[in-house]
Amino acid sequence: MPGGGERLVNFLGAEVLLRLTGEHTDGRLAITEAGQPADADPAPMHIHDKEDETIQVLEGHLIIEVDGTRIDAQAGSVVHIPRGAAQRFWNPGPANARYQSIFSPAGQENYFREAYALVMEADDFDTRLAEIRERYGLRYPAED
């Protein structure tokens, strides 16, 4: 993508960079890049029903939990997460982390586009976010 990608910022200030999208790969894959501060809360347990995700840690350190197995992922580590697997991750510190996610097939980038465009203060925020998650096959077991 020209300029290194499409930068999105969500309602909490989290950023994701869309490096490569389905528009560029005939829907085969999408690549995103994001950061995880050392002091951030863990990502909630979630499941992708429509795509596999492969995470490569670019800088720092992540703990990636996949179906109850914790993986200590240092910079350079690559972790594959098959669709349907329950996953979450966090940064144990002390430095901030950056990681790249490869989604196959593409589509998850459109979830980011829609969800990151929401305004948290909107009256229908929770309903709209739930609709977007459902449309892209993203589930949060704690909410089921």
C-alpha positions in Angstrom: 0.0 0.0 0.0 1.3 3.5 -0.7 2.9 5.2 2.3 3.1 1.9 4.2 -0.6 1.4 4.9 -3.9 2.7 6.1 -3.7 3.9 9.7 -6.8 3.5 11.9 -7.4 4.7 15.4 -10.3 3.3 17.5 -12.5 4.8 20.2 -9.9 4.0 22.9 -6.9 5.4 21.0 -5.6 2.0 19.9 -4.0 2.1 16.4 -3.8 -0.5 13.7 -2.0 -0.1 10.4 -3.5 -2.0 7.4 -0.3 -3.0 5.6 -2.0 -5.2 2.9 -5.7 -5.7 2.3 -8.0 -8.1 0.4 -8.3 -5.5 -2.3 -4.6 -6.1 -3.0 -4.6 -9.9 -2.7 -7.8 -10.8 -4.4 -9.2 -11.6 -0.9 -6.5 -14.2 -0.1 -5.0 -12.4 2.9 -4.6 -9.2 4.8 -1.7 -8.0 6.9 -2.0 -5.6 9.9 0.5 -4.1 12.3 -0.3 -2.9 15.8 1.3 -2.1 19.1 0.7 -3.4 22.6 1.9 -1.2 25.5 3.5 -2.9 28.4 0.8 -1.5 30.8 -2.2 -2.3 28.6 -4.9 -4.7 29.7 -4.8 -8.1 28.0 -6.8 -8.4 24.8 -10.0 -10.2 25.7 -10.4 -13.9 24.8 -11.9 -14.0 21.3 -12.4 -16.3 18.3 -12.2 -15.7 14.6 -14.7 -17.9 12.8 -13.8 -16.8 9.3 -10.0 -16.7 9.1 -6.8 -18.0 10.4 -4.4 -15.5 12.1 -0.7 -15.7 12.2 1.1 -13.3 14.6 4.7 -12.3 14.2 6.2 -10.3 17.1 8.2 -7.5 15.6 9.5 -5.8 18.7 9.2 -6.6 22.4 7.4 -9.6 23.9 3.9 -11.0 23.9 2.2 -13.9 25.7 -0.2 -15.4 23.3 -2.8 -17.9 24.6 -4.4 -20.2 22.1 -7.1 -22.7 23.4 -5.6 -22.6 26.9 -1.9 -23.0 25.8 0.3 -20.0 26.6 3.1 -19.2 24.2 6.0 -17.0 25.2 6.6 -15.0 22.0 9.7 -12.9 21.9 10.6 -10.6 19.0 10.9 -12.7 15.8 8.5 -15.4 17.1 5.7 -16.5 14.8 2.5 -18.0 16.1 -0.3 -19.5 13.9 -3.8 -19.5 15.3 -6.4 -21.5 13.3 -9.9 -20.2 12.8 -12.2 -21.2 15.6 -9.4 -21.2 18.3 -10.0 -19.1 21.4 -7.2 -16.6 21.7 -5.9 -13.6 23.6 -2.6 -11.9 24.1 -0.8 -9.5 26.4 2.5 -7.8 26.8 4.3 -8.8 30.0 6.7 -5.9 29.6 8.8 -4.2 30.4 9.0 -2.6 26.9 6.2 -1.9 24.4 5.6 -4.5 21.8 4.7 -4.4 18.1 3.3 -7.3 16.1 2.1 -8.1 12.7 -1.0 -10.2 12.0 -1.7 -12.1 8.8 -5.3 -13.0 8.3 -6.2 -15.6 5.7 -8.5 -15.2 3.9 -8.8 -11.4 4.0 -11.8 -9.6 5.6 -10.6 -8.8 9.1 -9.3 -5.5 7.8 -12.8 -4.4 7.1 -13.8 -5.3 10.6 -11.1 -2.8 11.8 -12.4 -0.2 9.4 -15.9 -0.4 10.6 -15.3 -1.0 14.4 -12.6 1.7 14.6 -15.0 4.2 13.0 -17.5 3.9 15.9 -17.9 6.7 18.4 -18.0 5.2 21.9 -20.4 7.8 23.2 -23.1 7.0 20.6 -26.3 5.6 22.1 -26.3 2.6 19.9 -22.5 1.8 20.3 -22.9 -1.6 21.9 -25.5 -2.7 19.4 -23.5 -1.5 16.4 -20.3 -3.1 17.7 -22.1 -6.4 18.2 -23.5 -6.3 14.7 -20.0 -5.6 13.2 -18.5 -8.4 15.2 -21.2 -10.8 14.0 -20.8 -9.8 10.4 -17.1 -10.5 10.5 -17.3 -13.8 12.5 -15.6 -12.3 15.6 -16.8 -13.8 18.9 -16.0 -13.0 22.5 -16.9 -16.2 24.6 -17.3 -14.2 27.8 -20.1 -12.3 26.1 -21.9 -15.4 24.7 
